[in-house]
């Protein structure tokens, strides 16, 4: 098990009371003559993953993830916050045998459902069906057909003061393809469509 710290343990040893309060306490958490409930969901990041990774036979990956409204890791990069997400991918793999060009291949289906933490309404969902392969010469690739639903609560600005997407629910379908050469002498080669 790998331990990851939000703060460098060596730096943390030198923090005084003022620094600890500034970096780790809820603002206005204790107010005289007032009872305030603080939920762990507001300032936490939770992730659980259950997977069976296999090139042959049944494989799956089931994941739950939640990022609270006030979650601030202090380090790292978070692409999105204030969400709850449940996803599941199921695949079934084959090893074709010695005479085949492919080492392994597998069809798969997947679903991802994301909601806003504050009210539980739909943020985003996707449903996909796909196929992935690995050749004996170390080329890896895949094809996916994906149906998406996006629920924008606020305008999305693509270009400041010129181009934006208005709030609303959007449905669209996309196709994804990838091809990666894992064994090159210079650097891995990757193409994504």
Order of alpha helices (4+ residues) and beta strands (2+ residues): alpha-alpha-beta-beta-beta-beta-beta-beta-beta-beta-beta-beta
